[in-house]
Amino acid sequence: MTSINQLAIDAIRVLSMDAVQQANSGHPGTPMALAPVGYVLFHRHLRHNPSDPLWLDRDRFVLSVGHASMLIYSLLHLSGYDLSEQDIRNFRQWGSPTAGHPEYGHAPGIETTTGPLGQGVANSVGMALAECWLANRYNRPGHDIVDHFTYALCSDGDMMEGVSHESAAIAGHQKLGKLIWIFDDNRITIDGGTELSSSTNEAKRFKSYGWHVAHVSNGNDLDEIDLAIGEAKRESERPSLIVLRTTIAYGSPGKAGTSAAHGAPLGQDEIAKTKENLGYPSLEPFHVESAARKHWAQCVDNGRDLQEDWQERFAVYQEQIPDLAAEFLRVMSGALPEDWDEEIPDLTAAESEDATRGWSGKILQGVARRLPNLIGGSADLAGSNKTTIDGADNLLPSTPGGRNLHYGIREHAMASIMNGMALHGGVRPFGGTFLIFSDYMRPAIRLAALMGQSVIYIFTHDSIGLGEDGPTHQPVEQLAALRAIPNLCDLRPGDAAETEVAWRVALERTEGPSFLALTRQKVVLLNRGDILAEAEGVRRGGYVLAEASTGTPEVILIASGSELGIALEARERLETDGTPTRVVSLPSWYLFGQQERSYRDNVLPPGISNKISVEAASTFGWARWVGASGYSLGLDHFGASAPSDVLFEKFGFTVERIVKAVRNSPTL
């Protein structure tokens, strides 16, 4: 190793341990161990332009081992991204882009939010899958405008988390040859050596998935690292795992190779000894030699040259294949085409009853015909979720332009891979399963919301209405749990027209994910006319579906989804008995909560105390809308195995129960 290489690598180590020390918080050991592979990647292999972090054909780099965040911050700072030394010094401080774990959108060059272990590697599978699909659609002979790799640095923790198993199996099945994981085999976790909790042979595991596997015995040998990465790049038929043997906190005389360097600062004395042990030219905190900075600056010139070459080739592509070039730029921008909704069926004119999952499937077909980059599937429930795009191929190595993606029984991986596809850009992902299994997806759903990614979840079988499968499959608390996630748009439509508008909302939404909660059982066919309002009110989250006959209601019934029909029947009974009753459809708490106070008060007047919510799910949270004197008819216990109509009757979701609740109100 030449002295300049050593200086450049040790600069990463110094910045990492000094930043963690100054913050008195963080993980210094892994960045110190991975500094050589980070250097080799950024200097010799990664196609990136620090001057333009969003260059469309850049390689994607994911630091899945998110607790080693100072590694990526050091790499970005040194290689010329807009991340200053002051940002490094402000590691983990209020308002700093250098958060405790890499956060998407905080600092340039961060491709995804990582920290929950396993999520980053799963995201990388989605990124590689998106690259493969886009390359198939847009590349033409002599025009490889989509041609890049996805790299992920991962840890023992990533490997232990179940989502890595699921996503790695999918990557192998899909033969994602441009996906490269580098496994930091340091054999240390917070609690101690990995022998305490694991005896897995990761190399054999990945070989069984159909991956190419290489070994680097010395994590400080730049040539060995370089050769392994080069070999992985040449392997076009299989994803690659590089097992990199490292020593955590390399260079530290007292803490190298121990868990003491995993989650706490080294200490000032140990840092000084480490710098001396490395032969570093200064003990001054955050010191980087000018020669090392000059060496790192080569990344800027190299990146600019790479992007300029691509832009020249893309200009020729635009000239020769203008329509495809225009479509490519549009899908990469995330914009919908002007005519995207022209083939959505007009469901306000629906003539027969169906489940909302059925209406959703019909809408999907119309949308898919106008959105060529809409890709999705389900966790082995496509027939039940109605998520198959008719006439489209399955997305497989033999048909890389397919749009129906079969995840198998892997909800964890599905949600995380969809995040990766959305983050890559160019693809609009959707995925389906039963609402109950959203529990398996929750970590990735939360991250989609945190990162503001426009992922769409199709959750069917949304209540006890699924019937005979019983309480293991009947969701109770899932709606409340999902509604608690910030920036996640909930959409529980009650009829055909609401389902159509819900799909439009989800597709038009660019600032975060959305889910549709859909029924297995048929719902009533609402005749929207003189009495019932149009479904466009879904866009505001809640609206007056049916007004009281006098215009001044004494009672307000609030419902969502399949329970709208019951609420409307109860209204008729109450109106006949002389009680003016309003029915409010509330399909989206998120959207309704965003409306101005005057609108919400107009729909749910504070002065009307008799508010009753009707939803076949947990009542948790409904007090926000019914008020202290209101009543919530819900399900605060598990379901049972029986036909859906029997369950609704036995659990009290009936007109008689609603009328009785109204009659028992002390204010009537």
C-alpha positions in Angstrom: 0.0 0.0 0.0 1.4 3.4 -1.0 1.6 6.1 1.6 -1.0 8.3 -0.1 -3.4 5.4 -0.1 -2.7 4.8 3.6 -3.2 8.5 4.4 -6.5 8.5 2.5 -7.8 5.5 4.3 -6.6 6.6 7.7 -8.4 9.9 7.1 -11.6 8.0 7.2 -10.6 6.3 10.4 -9.6 9.6 12.0 -12.8 11.5 11.0 -14.9 8.6 12.2 -13.4 8.2 15.7 -13.0 11.9 16.3 -16.7 12.6 15.3 -18.0 9.8 17.5 -15.8 11.1 20.4 -16.9 14.7 20.0 -20.6 13.6 19.9 -19.9 11.2 22.8 -22.2 8.8 21.0 -21.9 6.5 18.1 -20.1 3.5 16.6 -16.4 4.1 15.7 -15.2 0.5 15.2 -16.9 -0.5 12.0 -16.0 2.6 10.0 -12.4 2.0 11.1 -12.5 -1.6 9.9 -14.3 -0.8 6.6 -12.2 2.3 5.7 -10.1 0.3 3.1 -13.1 -1.2 1.3 -14.8 2.2 1.3 -11.7 3.7 -0.2 -11.5 1.1 -2.9 -15.1 1.4 -3.8 -15.3 5.2 -4.0 -11.9 5.5 -5.7 -11.8 2.6 -8.1 -15.2 1.2 -8.8 -18.2 3.3 -7.8 -19.5 5.3 -10.8 -20.6 8.4 -9.1 -20.3 12.2 -9.5 -20.0 14.1 -6.2 -20.9 17.3 -8.1 -24.3 15.7 -9.1 -25.4 13.1 -6.5 -28.6 12.5 -8.5 -27.0 11.6 -11.8 -29.5 9.1 -13.3 -27.0 6.4 -14.2 -24.9 6.5 -11.1 -24.1 3.3 -9.2 -26.2 3.0 -6.0 -24.3 2.6 -2.7 -26.1 1.4 0.4 -24.6 1.4 3.8 -26.9 -1.2 5.3 -24.7 -1.3 8.4 -26.3 2.0 9.3 -24.7 2.3 12.8 -21.4 2.8 10.9 -22.7 6.1 9.6 -19.5 7.9 10.0 -18.0 5.7 7.3 -20.4 7.1 4.7 -20.2 10.6 6.0 -16.4 10.5 5.9 -16.5 9.0 2.3 -18.9 11.6 1.1 -17.0 14.5 2.7 -13.6 13.4 1.5 -14.7 12.5 -2.1 -16.2 15.9 -2.7 -19.9 15.8 -1.9 -21.6 18.9 -0.4 -20.9 17.7 3.2 -18.5 20.0 5.1 -16.0 19.4 7.8 -18.3 21.3 10.1 -21.1 18.8 9.3 -18.7 16.1 10.3 -17.9 17.9 13.5 -21.6 18.2 14.2 -22.2 14.5 14.0 -25.5 13.5 15.7 -26.3 17.1 16.7 -29.5 19.0 16.2 -30.0 20.2 12.6 -27.0 18.5 11.3 -27.2 16.4 8.1 -24.9 13.8 9.7 -27.6 12.0 11.8 -26.8 9.0 14.0 -27.8 6.7 11.1 -27.8 7.7 7.5 -31.1 9.5 6.7 -32.4 9.7 3.1 -32.7 13.4 2.0 -30.5 14.7 4.8 -27.2 14.6 3.1 -26.3 14.3 -0.6 -25.2 10.8 -1.6 -27.4 9.0 1.0 -29.5 6.6 -1.2 -31.7 5.2 1.6 -32.3 5.5 5.3 -30.6 2.7 7.1 -30.3 1.7 10.8 -32.9 -1.0 11.3 -30.6 -3.8 10.3 -31.6 -5.8 7.2 -33.6 -3.0 5.6 -30.7 -1.6 3.6 -29.7 -4.8 1.9 -33.3 -5.5 1.1 -33.6 -2.0 -0.4 -30.6 -2.8 -2.5 -32.4 -5.7 -4.0 -35.2 -3.4 -5.1 -32.7 -0.9 -6.5 -31.0 -3.7 -8.6 -34.4 -5.0 -9.7 -35.4 -1.5 -10.9 -32.1 -1.1 -12.8 -32.7 -4.5 -14.5 -36.2 -3.6 -15.5 -35.4 -0.1 -16.7 -32.4 -1.4 -18.7 -34.6 -3.9 -20.4 -37.2 -1.3 -21.3 -35.0 1.6 -22.4 -31.7 0.2 -23.6 -31.3 -0.4 -27.3 -28.4 -1.8 -29.3 -25.6 0.8 -29.0 -27.5 2.7 -26.3 -26.9 1.4 -22.8 -28.4 4.4 -21.0 -29.2 2.3 -17.9 -26.1 0.4 -16.9 -25.1 0.6 -13.3 -24.4 -1.5 -10.2 -25.9 -1.6 -6.8 -23.5 -2.1 -3.8 -24.4 -2.7 -0.2 -22.1 -2.9 2.8 -23.7 -5.2 5.4 -22.9 -6.7 8.8 -23.5 -9.7 10.9 -26.6 -7.9 12.2 -28.0 -7.5 8.6 -27.3 -11.2 8.0 -29.1 -12.3 11.1 -32.3 -10.3 10.5 -34.9 -12.4 8.7 -35.5 -9.8 6.0 -32.0 -10.4 4.6 -32.8 -14.1 4.1 -36.0 -13.3 2.2 -34.5 -10.6 0.0 -31.4 -12.5 -0.8 -33.4 -15.5 -1.9 -35.4 -13.2 -4.3 -32.2 -11.6 -5.6 -30.8 -15.1 -6.4 -34.0 -16.2 -8.0 -34.1 -13.0 -10.1 -30.4 -13.5 -11.1 -29.5 -9.9 -10.3 -26.0 -9.9 -11.6 -25.5 -6.2 -10.9 -26.1 -6.5 -7.2 -23.0 -6.8 -5.0 -23.1 -7.2 -1.2 -19.9 -6.8 0.8 -20.3 -8.6 4.1 -18.2 -7.2 7.0 -17.2 -10.5 8.6 -15.8 -9.0 11.8 -17.6 -11.6 14.0 -18.5 -9.0 16.6 -21.9 -7.8 17.9 -22.8 -5.5 20.7 -23.1 -8.3 23.2 -19.9 -9.9 22.2 -18.6 -12.4 19.6 -21.0 -13.8 17.1 -20.4 -17.3 18.5 -22.8 -16.3 21.2 -25.7 -16.3 18.8 -24.9 -17.7 15.4 -23.0 -20.6 13.8 -24.3 -19.9 10.2 -22.0 -20.4 7.3 -23.0 -17.3 5.3 -21.0 -18.3 2.3 -22.9 -21.6 2.0 -26.2 -19.9 2.7 -25.7 -17.5 -0.2 -24.4 -20.2 -2.6 -27.7 -22.0 -1.9 -29.6 -18.9 -2.9 -27.7 -18.9 -6.3 -25.2 -16.2 -5.5 -21.6 -15.9 -6.5 -19.5 -15.9 -3.4 -15.9 -14.5 -3.0 -13.7 -14.3 0.0 -11.3 -11.5 1.1 -9.1 -12.8 3.9 -7.6 -9.5 4.8 -9.8 -6.4 5.0 -6.8 -4.1 4.7 -5.4 -5.7 1.4 -6.5 -3.2 -1.2 -5.5 -5.5 -4.1 -7.4 -8.4 -2.8 -10.5 -6.2 -2.3 -10.1 -4.7 -5.8 -9.9 -8.2 -7.4 -12.9 -9.4 -5.5 -15.1 -6.5 -6.6 -13.8 -6.7 -10.1 -14.7 -10.4 -10.2 -18.2 -9.7 -8.8 -18.8 -7.0 -11.5 -17.9 -9.5 -14.2 -20.4 -12.0 -12.9 -23.5 -11.1 -14.9 -25.8 -14.0 -14.1 -25.7 -14.0 -10.3 -25.7 -11.5 -7.5 -22.4 -11.5 -5.6 -21.5 -11.7 -1.9 -18.0 -10.7 -0.9 -17.1 -12.1 2.5 -14.7 -9.5 3.9 -12.7 -10.5 7.0 -12.0 -7.4 9.0 -11.0 -6.4 12.5 -13.4 -4.0 14.2 -11.6 -0.8 15.3 -8.5 -1.7 13.4 -5.5 0.3 14.6 -6.8 0.7 18.2 -4.3 -1.0 20.6 -6.8 -1.5 23.3 -10.1 -2.1 21.6 -9.5 -3.6 18.2 -11.4 -6.9 17.7 -13.7 -6.3 20.7 -17.3 -5.4 21.2 -16.1 -2.4 23.2 -15.6 -0.5 19.9 -19.0 -1.3 18.6 -21.3 1.2 20.3 -19.3 3.7 22.3 -16.5 6.2 21.7 -13.0 5.0 22.0 -12.0 7.7 24.5 -9.4 10.4 24.0 -6.5 8.4 25.3 -7.3 5.5 23.1 -7.7 7.7 20.0 -4.3 9.3 20.6 -2.8 5.8 20.9 -4.6 4.7 17.8 -3.3 7.6 15.7 0.2 6.9 16.9 -0.2 3.2 16.2 -1.4 4.0 12.6 1.5 6.4 12.2 -0.9 9.2 11.5 0.9 12.5 11.0 -1.2 14.5 13.5 -3.0 14.1 16.8 -5.2 17.1 16.1 -8.9 16.1 16.0 -10.4 16.0 12.4 -7.0 16.5 10.8 -6.7 15.5 7.2 -3.4 15.9 5.3 -3.6 18.2 2.3 -2.1 15.4 0.2 -4.9 13.1 1.2 -7.5 15.7 0.3 -5.9 16.2 -3.1 -6.0 12.5 -3.7 -9.6 12.2 -2.7 -10.5 15.1 -5.0 -9.8 12.9 -7.9 -13.3 11.5 -7.3 -14.8 14.8 -8.4 -12.9 14.9 -11.7 -13.5 11.2 -12.4 -17.2 11.6 -11.7 -17.6 14.6 -13.9 -16.0 12.8 -16.8 -18.2 9.7 -16.3 -21.4 11.8 -16.2 -20.4 13.9 -19.2 -19.7 10.8 -21.2 -23.2 9.4 -20.3 -24.8 12.7 -21.2 -23.2 12.7 -24.6 -24.4 9.2 -25.2 -27.9 10.1 -23.9 -28.0 13.1 -26.3 -27.5 10.7 -29.2 -30.2 8.4 -27.8 -32.6 11.4 -27.5 -32.0 12.3 -31.1 -32.4 8.7 -32.4 -35.1 7.4 -30.1 -36.9 10.6 -28.9 -40.2 9.0 -27.7 -38.4 6.5 -25.5 -36.0 9.1 -24.2 -38.8 11.4 -23.3 -40.6 8.5 -21.5 -37.4 7.6 -19.7 -36.9 11.1 -18.3 -40.5 11.3 -17.3 -40.6 8.1 -15.3 -37.3 8.9 -13.7 -38.8 12.3 -12.6 -41.7 10.4 -11.0 -44.3 12.4 -13.0 -47.5 10.9 -14.2 -48.3 11.2 -18.0 -51.1 13.6 -18.8 -53.5 10.8 -19.9 -52.6 8.4 -17.1 -56.2 8.0 -15.9 -58.1 7.9 -19.2 -58.7 4.2 -19.1 -59.9 4.0 -15.5 -63.5 2.7 -15.6 -66.1 5.0 -14.4 -67.2 3.2 -11.3 -69.9 5.8 -10.4 -71.9 3.9 -13.0 -71.3 0.4 -11.5 -74.4 -1.8 -11.9 -73.6 -4.7 -9.7 -72.2 -5.4 -6.2 -68.6 -6.4 -5.7 -66.0 -6.4 -3.0 -63.8 -3.3 -2.9 -60.8 -5.6 -3.7 -62.7 -6.5 -6.9 -63.2 -2.8 -7.8 -59.6 -2.2 -7.1 -58.5 -4.9 -9.5 -60.6 -3.4 -12.3 -59.1 0.0 -11.6 -55.6 -1.4 -11.7 -56.1 -2.7 -15.2 -57.0 0.8 -16.5 -54.1 2.4 -14.7 -51.6 -0.1 -15.9 -52.5 0.4 -19.5 -51.3 4.1 -19.2 -48.5 3.7 -16.7 -45.9 1.4 -18.3 -43.7 1.6 -15.2 -46.3 0.4 -12.8 -44.9 -2.8 -11.4 -46.3 -4.9 -8.6 -47.6 -8.2 -7.3 -48.2 -9.7 -3.9 -46.8 -12.1 -1.3 -48.3 -15.2 -3.0 -51.9 -13.8 -2.9 -52.3 -12.1 -6.3 -55.6 -13.9 -7.0 -57.0 -12.8 -3.7 -55.6 -9.3 -3.7 -56.5 -8.7 -7.4 -53.1 -7.4 -8.1 -52.3 -9.1 -11.3 -51.8 -6.9 -14.4 -53.7 -8.6 -17.1 -51.7 -9.3 -20.3 -48.4 -8.5 -18.7 -45.5 -11.0 -18.3 -44.2 -12.2 -14.9 -41.0 -10.3 -13.9 -38.4 -13.1 -14.1 -34.9 -13.5 -15.6 -36.4 -15.0 -18.7 -38.9 -12.1 -19.1 -37.1 -9.1 -17.6 -39.7 -6.7 -18.9 -42.5 -8.3 -17.0 -44.6 -6.3 -14.6 -46.2 -9.0 -12.4 -43.7 -9.6 -9.6 -44.1 -12.7 -7.5 -42.5 -12.2 -4.1 -43.5 -15.6 -2.7 -44.5 -15.8 1.0 -42.1 -13.0 1.9 -44.0 -9.9 3.1 -40.9 -8.6 4.9 -38.9 -8.6 1.7 -41.7 -7.3 -0.4 -42.2 -4.1 1.5 -38.4 -3.4 1.7 -37.8 -4.2 -1.9 -40.6 -1.9 -2.9 -38.9 0.9 -1.0 -35.7 0.2 -3.0 -37.5 0.3 -6.3 -39.1 3.6 -5.3 -35.8 5.1 -4.1 -34.1 4.0 -7.3 -36.6 5.9 -9.4 -38.3 5.1 -12.7 -40.6 2.5 -11.2 -44.0 2.9 -9.4 -44.2 -0.1 -7.1 -47.3 -1.6 -5.5 -47.7 -4.8 -3.5 -50.5 -6.7 -1.9 -51.3 -9.0 0.9 -54.0 -9.5 3.6 -54.3 -6.5 6.0 -53.4 -8.8 8.9 -50.0 -9.5 7.4 -49.1 -5.8 7.3 -47.6 -6.6 10.6 -44.8 -8.4 8.8 -44.3 -5.3 6.6 -44.5 -2.6 9.3 -40.7 -1.8 9.6 -40.4 -1.1 5.9 -43.8 0.8 5.8 -42.5 3.0 8.5 -39.3 3.7 6.6 -41.2 4.5 3.4 -43.2 7.0 5.4 -40.0 8.4 7.0 -38.4 8.8 3.6 -41.5 10.1 1.8 -41.6 7.3 -0.8 -44.7 6.9 -3.0 -45.2 3.2 -2.4 -48.7 1.7 -2.7 -49.9 -1.1 -0.5 -53.0 -3.1 -1.4 -54.3 -4.7 1.8 -57.4 -6.9 1.3 -59.5 -9.0 3.7 -59.6 -5.9 5.8 -62.0 -7.0 8.7 -63.9 -9.9 10.2 -65.7 -9.8 6.9 -63.2 -12.2 5.5 -65.1 -14.8 7.4 -64.3 -18.4 8.0 -60.4 -18.2 8.1 -61.0 -17.0 11.7 -59.2 -14.7 14.2 -55.6 -15.5 13.0 -56.5 -13.8 9.6 -59.0 -11.2 10.8 -57.4 -7.9 11.5 -58.4 -6.0 14.6 -55.7 -3.6 15.6 -54.0 -3.2 12.2 -55.9 -0.2 11.0 -55.1 1.7 14.2 -51.5 0.7 14.1 -51.0 1.8 10.6 -52.9 5.0 11.2 -50.4 5.8 13.9 -47.5 5.9 11.4 -46.8 9.6 10.5 -47.0 10.4 6.8 -48.8 7.2 5.9 -52.0 7.8 4.0 -54.8 5.4 5.0 -57.6 4.8 2.4 -60.5 2.5 3.4 -63.1 3.0 0.6 -66.7 1.9 1.1 -67.9 1.4 -2.5 -66.9 1.3 -6.1 -66.7 5.1 -6.5 -64.7 5.6 -3.3 -62.3 2.9 -4.4 -61.7 4.7 -7.7 -60.9 8.0 -6.0 -58.7 6.2 -3.4 -56.5 4.8 -6.2 -56.2 8.2 -7.8 -55.1 9.7 -4.4 -52.5 7.0 -3.9 -51.1 7.4 -7.4 -51.0 11.2 -7.3 -49.4 11.3 -3.9 -45.7 12.0 -4.1 -44.7 12.8 -0.5 -45.2 9.4 1.0 -46.8 6.0 0.9 -50.5 5.0 0.9 -52.4 1.9 1.6 -55.8 0.8 0.5 -57.8 -1.4 2.9 -60.2 -3.5 0.9 -62.9 -6.0 1.6 -63.1 -9.7 0.7 -66.9 -9.6 0.9 -69.2 -7.7 -1.4 -70.3 -4.2 -0.3 -73.5 -2.4 -1.1 -73.9 -0.6 -4.4 -74.4 3.0 -3.4 -76.7 5.0 -5.7 -75.0 8.4 -5.6 -77.5 11.0 -6.6 -79.9 13.3 -4.9 -79.3 11.9 -1.4 -75.7 10.6 -1.5 -72.7 12.9 -2.2 -70.1 12.3 -4.9 -67.1 10.3 -3.9 -64.6 13.1 -4.6 -64.9 13.9 -0.9 -62.4 11.0 -0.4 -59.7 13.4 -1.4 -60.4 15.3 1.8 -60.4 12.2 3.9 -64.0 12.6 5.1 -67.2 14.1 3.8 -70.9 14.2 4.4 -72.2 11.2 2.5 -75.9 11.6 3.4 -77.3 14.7 5.1 -80.1 14.8 7.7 -83.5 15.4 6.2 -83.9 18.7 8.1 -80.4 19.8 7.3 -79.7 20.1 11.1 -78.7 16.6 12.3 -79.2 15.4 15.9 -77.0 12.4 15.3 -73.9 11.8 13.1 -73.0 8.3 12.1 -69.3 8.0 11.0 -68.2 5.0 9.1 -65.6 3.7 6.7 -65.3 0.8 4.2 -67.9 -2.0 4.3 -69.6 -0.4 7.3 -70.9 2.5 5.3 -73.8 0.4 4.1 -74.9 -0.4 7.7 -74.6 3.2 8.7 -76.8 4.3 5.8 -79.4 1.7 6.7 -79.4 2.9 10.3 -79.9 6.4 9.1 -83.0 5.4 7.2 -84.4 3.8 10.3 -83.6 6.8 12.5 -85.0 9.3 10.0 -88.2 7.3 9.8 -88.4 7.4 13.6 -88.0 11.2 13.5 -84.3 11.5 14.3 -82.5 13.7 11.8 -79.3 11.8 11.0 -76.2 12.6 9.0 -73.8 9.9 7.7 -70.1 10.8 7.3 -67.8 8.7 5.3 -64.3 8.8 6.8 -62.0 6.7 4.6 -58.8 8.5 5.5 -57.9 9.8 8.9 -54.7 11.1 7.5 -56.3 13.2 4.8 -59.1 14.4 7.0 -56.6 15.4 9.7 -54.8 17.6 7.1 -57.9 19.6 6.3 -58.4 23.1 7.7 -60.3 23.2 11.0 -63.3 24.9 9.4 -63.8 22.0 7.0 -63.5 19.4 9.7 -65.9 21.3 12.0 -68.4 21.6 9.1 -68.4 17.8 8.6 -68.3 16.9 12.3 -69.7 20.0 14.1 -68.3 20.2 17.7 -71.7 21.3 18.9 -73.3 18.0 18.0 -72.4 15.6 20.8 -74.2 12.5 19.4 -71.5 11.1 17.2 -71.2 7.3 16.7 -68.4 5.6 14.8 -69.0 2.3 13.1 -65.9 0.3 12.0 -65.2 -3.4 12.2 -61.9 -2.8 13.9 -60.3 -1.6 17.1 -62.0 1.5 18.5 -58.5 2.9 19.5 -58.2 6.4 18.2 -61.9 7.0 17.3 -62.3 9.4 20.3 -60.5 12.0 18.2 -63.5 12.1 15.9 -66.5 11.2 18.0 -65.5 13.3 21.0 -65.7 12.7 24.7 -69.5 12.1 24.6 -69.5 10.1 21.5 -69.7 6.3 21.1 -67.6 3.9 19.0 -69.0 0.7 17.8 -66.0 -1.4 17.0 -64.1 -4.6 17.7 -61.8 -4.6 20.8 -61.3 -8.3 20.9 -60.3 -11.0 18.4 -62.7 -12.4 15.9 -64.0 -15.9 15.2 -64.4 -18.5 12.5 -67.8 -18.2 10.8 -69.4 -16.7 7.7 -69.0 -12.9 7.5 -72.7 -12.2 7.8 -72.9 -14.3 11.0 -69.8 -12.5 12.4 -71.2 -9.0 11.7 -74.5 -10.0 13.5 -72.8 -11.7 16.4 -70.4 -8.9 17.0 -73.1 -6.2 16.8 -72.4 -4.6 13.5 -76.1 -4.3 12.8 -78.7 -1.6 12.2 -80.4 -2.5 15.5 -77.2 -2.1 17.5 -76.6 1.4 16.0 -80.2 2.5 16.6 -80.0 1.2 20.2 -76.8 3.2 20.8 -78.5 6.3 19.5 -81.6 5.8 21.7 -79.4 5.2 24.7 -77.7 8.6 24.3 -78.3 10.8 27.3 -78.5 13.9 25.2 -81.4 12.8 22.9 
